[in-house]
Amino acid sequence: MTTDKTAIRDAATVILFRNPDAPEVLMGQRGAKAAFMPNKFVFPGGAVDAGDRSIPLDGQPGRLCMARLGEDAAAGVPEALVAAAIRELWEETGLILGSPGAWPDAPADWSDFAGTGHRPDGNALRFVFRAITPPGRPRRFDARFFLASADRIAGDPDDFSRASDELSALQWIPLTRARQFDLPFITEVVLAEVAALAAQDGPPGSVPFFRNDDEESLFLRLRGQEQGLHQ
């Protein structure tokens, strides 16, 4: 039996939505030469960086969301995931999840964010999905998906002028049209969850978890440390 030795990296993805009665989600297209999911339309997101563990957060997702993020994870990973979600959203779209305030000692890769007069704040984020990239891919991620309303963005949610070039064709896509785009399989699955959650407040009753390893693929539900992990 061949065992996949590709390292699995923690990653965070942000699903921004607006207009709960007729939801739209923010997506962009990965480059044709990207090593992971070339040409696909995706949500903003990426791998956790080592520095994300030490980022001071003005706010975090709710207690239950943080408990679920901590399941089967090392200490400090939940906070690092929240920081990574905010950073990746900023880098790839130029949009800010933050609270007003000075951050004079911000790390170099957060200096532009701090320059807007904001500090990272994850209070708007809801943890709604988790998936591990199947074996055999050139890169593998243990990705946590966060849902947030565009109402919580500091500034204009249509202003992508400060975005990097990692995602092109950034746009708000009606959920009813999203499947007309070239999407990764897991994104299609996540979109089905978003349709139900966009009109709700607070964390979902449980968080779907697609766990893929060398032995099997399992569909689990994360319910929080007190409630346990169930198939």
C-alpha positions as CSV (number, residue, x, y, z in Angstrom):
1,M,0.0,0.0,0.0
2,T,1.3,3.5,-0.9
3,T,1.1,6.1,1.9
4,D,0.8,9.8,1.0
5,K,3.6,11.7,2.7
6,T,2.4,15.1,1.7
7,A,2.3,17.3,4.8
8,I,-1.1,18.6,5.8
9,R,-1.1,22.3,6.7
10,D,-3.7,24.1,8.8
11,A,-5.6,26.6,6.7
12,A,-8.5,29.1,7.0
13,T,-11.1,30.2,4.5
14,V,-13.6,33.0,4.7
15,I,-17.0,32.9,3.2
16,L,-18.3,36.5,3.1
17,F,-22.0,36.8,2.3
18,R,-24.5,39.6,2.0
19,N,-28.2,40.0,1.3
20,P,-29.5,37.1,3.5
21,D,-32.8,37.0,1.7
22,A,-31.1,36.5,-1.6
23,P,-27.5,35.6,-0.5
24,E,-24.4,36.5,-2.5
25,V,-20.9,35.2,-1.7
26,L,-17.5,36.7,-2.4
27,M,-15.3,34.6,-4.7
28,G,-12.3,34.9,-7.0
29,Q,-10.5,32.9,-9.5
30,R,-7.1,31.2,-8.9
31,G,-4.4,31.6,-11.5
32,A,-3.9,29.1,-14.3
33,K,-0.4,28.3,-13.0
34,A,-1.3,27.9,-9.4
35,A,-0.1,24.6,-7.9
36,F,-3.3,24.1,-6.0
37,M,-6.7,24.2,-7.7
38,P,-5.7,26.2,-10.8
39,N,-8.4,28.2,-12.6
40,K,-11.0,27.4,-9.9
41,F,-13.3,29.9,-8.3
42,V,-12.8,29.8,-4.6
43,F,-13.4,31.7,-1.4
44,P,-10.5,33.8,0.0
45,G,-8.2,31.8,2.2
46,G,-4.9,30.1,2.7
47,A,-2.5,28.3,5.0
48,V,-1.7,29.4,8.5
49,D,1.7,31.1,8.8
50,A,3.9,30.6,11.8
51,G,3.4,34.2,12.9
52,D,-0.3,33.8,13.0
53,R,0.0,32.2,16.4
54,S,1.3,35.4,18.0
55,I,-1.2,37.9,16.5
56,P,-3.2,39.8,19.2
57,L,-6.9,39.5,18.4
58,D,-9.4,42.2,19.6
59,G,-12.2,39.6,19.3
60,Q,-12.7,35.9,18.6
61,P,-15.6,33.8,17.4
62,G,-18.0,32.6,20.1
63,R,-17.1,30.1,22.7
64,L,-18.7,27.1,21.0
65,C,-17.0,27.9,17.7
66,M,-13.6,28.1,19.4
67,A,-14.3,24.8,21.2
68,R,-15.0,23.2,17.8
69,L,-11.9,24.7,16.3
70,G,-9.9,23.2,19.1
71,E,-11.1,19.6,18.5
72,D,-8.2,17.4,17.4
73,A,-5.9,20.5,17.3
74,A,-2.9,21.6,19.2
75,A,-3.0,24.5,21.7
76,G,-3.0,27.8,20.0
77,V,-4.3,26.5,16.7
78,P,-7.8,28.0,17.0
79,E,-6.5,31.5,17.6
80,A,-4.0,31.1,14.7
81,L,-6.8,30.0,12.4
82,V,-8.8,33.1,13.2
83,A,-5.8,35.3,12.6
84,A,-5.0,33.5,9.3
85,A,-8.6,34.0,8.2
86,I,-8.5,37.7,8.8
87,R,-5.0,38.0,7.2
88,E,-5.9,36.0,4.1
89,L,-9.1,38.0,3.5
90,W,-7.1,41.2,3.7
91,E,-4.3,40.0,1.4
92,E,-6.6,38.5,-1.2
93,T,-9.4,41.0,-1.2
94,G,-8.2,44.1,0.6
95,L,-11.2,43.9,2.9
96,I,-10.9,44.4,6.7
97,L,-12.3,42.4,9.5
98,G,-11.0,44.6,12.4
99,S,-11.8,47.1,15.0
100,P,-10.6,50.7,15.0
101,G,-7.3,51.1,16.9
102,A,-3.6,51.8,16.7
103,W,-1.3,48.8,16.2
104,P,2.2,50.3,16.3
105,D,4.1,47.1,16.8
106,A,2.3,45.1,14.1
107,P,4.5,42.4,12.3
108,A,5.9,43.3,8.9
109,D,3.3,41.2,7.0
110,W,0.5,43.0,8.9
111,S,1.8,46.5,8.5
112,D,-0.5,47.4,5.7
113,F,-3.5,46.1,7.6
114,A,-2.4,48.1,10.7
115,G,-1.9,51.1,8.5
116,T,-5.6,51.3,7.8
117,G,-6.1,52.1,11.5
118,H,-7.5,48.7,12.5
119,R,-6.6,45.8,14.7
120,P,-7.6,42.2,13.7
121,D,-11.0,41.2,15.2
122,G,-12.5,37.8,14.6
123,N,-15.8,38.4,16.5
124,A,-17.8,38.4,13.2
125,L,-16.6,34.9,12.2
126,R,-18.6,31.7,12.6
127,F,-16.9,28.3,12.1
128,V,-19.1,26.3,9.8
129,F,-17.2,23.7,7.9
130,R,-13.9,21.6,8.0
131,A,-12.3,19.5,5.3
132,I,-9.0,17.8,4.8
133,T,-7.7,17.6,1.2
134,P,-7.7,14.0,0.0
135,P,-4.4,12.1,-0.5
136,G,-2.6,12.3,-3.8
137,R,-2.9,16.1,-4.2
138,P,0.3,18.2,-4.6
139,R,-0.7,20.2,-1.5
140,R,-2.9,19.1,1.3
141,F,-4.7,21.3,3.8
142,D,-6.8,20.9,7.0
143,A,-9.1,23.8,6.1
144,R,-11.6,25.5,8.4
145,F,-14.2,27.5,6.8
146,F,-15.6,30.7,8.5
147,L,-18.8,32.5,7.6
148,A,-19.1,36.2,8.1
149,S,-21.6,38.9,7.0
150,A,-20.3,41.7,4.7
151,D,-22.0,44.1,7.2
152,R,-19.1,43.4,9.5
153,I,-16.5,44.6,7.0
154,A,-14.8,47.9,8.0
155,G,-15.3,49.9,4.8
156,D,-16.8,49.3,1.4
157,P,-17.3,45.6,0.7
158,D,-17.1,46.4,-3.1
159,D,-13.7,48.0,-2.8
160,F,-11.0,45.5,-3.9
161,S,-8.4,48.2,-4.7
162,R,-6.0,46.9,-2.0
163,A,-6.2,43.3,-3.0
164,S,-3.1,41.3,-4.1
165,D,-3.1,39.5,-7.4
166,E,-3.5,36.1,-5.9
167,L,-7.2,36.0,-6.9
168,S,-8.6,37.6,-10.0
169,A,-12.2,38.4,-11.0
170,L,-13.2,39.1,-7.4
171,Q,-17.0,39.4,-7.4
172,W,-20.1,38.9,-5.4
173,I,-21.9,35.9,-6.8
174,P,-25.6,35.1,-6.1
175,L,-25.8,31.6,-4.5
176,T,-28.4,30.7,-7.2
177,R,-25.6,31.2,-9.9
178,A,-22.6,30.0,-8.0
179,R,-22.6,26.5,-9.5
180,Q,-22.3,27.9,-13.0
181,F,-18.7,28.7,-12.2
182,D,-15.7,26.3,-12.2
183,L,-15.7,25.3,-8.5
184,P,-13.7,22.7,-6.5
185,F,-15.9,19.8,-5.3
186,I,-15.6,20.8,-1.6
187,T,-16.7,24.3,-2.4
188,E,-19.9,23.0,-3.9
189,V,-20.5,21.0,-0.7
190,V,-19.9,24.1,1.4
191,L,-22.2,26.3,-0.6
192,A,-25.1,24.0,0.3
193,E,-24.4,24.7,4.0
194,V,-24.1,28.4,3.4
195,A,-27.6,28.7,1.9
196,A,-29.1,27.5,5.2
197,L,-26.8,29.4,7.5
198,A,-26.8,32.9,5.9
199,A,-30.2,33.6,7.4
200,Q,-29.3,32.4,10.9
201,D,-27.5,34.0,13.8
202,G,-24.9,32.2,16.0
203,P,-23.1,29.0,15.4
204,P,-24.7,26.0,13.5
205,G,-26.0,23.0,15.4
206,S,-22.9,21.1,14.3
207,V,-20.0,21.6,11.9
208,P,-19.6,19.1,9.0
209,F,-16.1,17.6,8.8
210,F,-14.8,15.7,5.8
211,R,-11.7,13.8,7.1
212,N,-9.7,12.2,4.3
213,D,-6.6,10.1,5.2
214,D,-4.7,7.2,3.7
215,E,-7.1,4.6,5.1
216,E,-10.6,6.1,4.5
217,S,-12.8,9.2,4.1
218,L,-15.2,10.0,6.8
219,F,-18.0,12.5,7.2
220,L,-18.1,13.6,10.8
221,R,-19.9,16.3,12.8
222,L,-18.1,18.6,15.2
223,R,-20.4,19.5,18.0
224,G,-18.0,21.0,20.6
225,Q,-15.9,19.4,23.3
226,E,-18.8,18.8,25.7
227,Q,-20.9,17.2,23.0
228,G,-18.2,15.2,21.3
229,L,-17.3,14.1,17.8
230,H,-19.8,11.9,15.9
231,Q,-20.1,10.2,12.6
